[in-house]
Amino acid sequence: MMRTFRAVLGLFLLATLVACSSPSKIKTYDGPPVTQVVIKKAERKMYLFINDTQVLKTYDVGLGNEPVGPKRFEGDGRTPEGVYFVDRFNPDSRYYLSVGISYPNAQDSARAGALGMSAGGDIFIHGRGPEGNALVKQRRDWTAGCIAVKDKEVEDIYAMLRPGVPIVIYP
């Protein structure tokens, strides 16, 4: 009898701990599928589209610390321009959550190669994370070439996007 009481009490305490724990940053999304992401660098805006014609959500973004012009090579601080695709998801990102962009494409690699440089990689849509929260107070465009949004916004973006969704980045 005492054993049963302890088991029930243990389960109750475990359930209480689980209920009080912080909610997961990984959300679920059951709305219409996002079919395209458009980023307009000059406007510092990102648009998520459904059916490639209807804007579902709009976000203010921060860009690379050298935001004007296409990314030329690794380390130039520029955000790429062109057509890419969602290619990976990182739930343990240094910048809260991140969605990978398929940079570099063949044109990017050729451009960097012509300069004798590497095109680089690891371009993401991500949150601010602890470092970005301090940096964004100093300048809006603070990343090494990624697209940054608020942490709460990247939770939604992370949930809404799927691998293969096109990302078009305009100047």
RAZI-V985295 format. One record per helix or strand of 3 or more residues. SS is the DSSP state (a for helix, b for strand). FROM is the first residue (numbers start at 0). TO is the last residue. If there is no record, write none. Layout:
BEGIN
<<SS,FROM,TO> <SS,FROM,TO>>
END
This chain:
BEGIN
<<a,1,19> <b,35,39> <a,40,42> <b,44,49> <b,53,59> <b,81,89> <b,97,100> <a,105,113> <b,122,125> <a,128,137> <a,150,159> <b,165,169>>
END
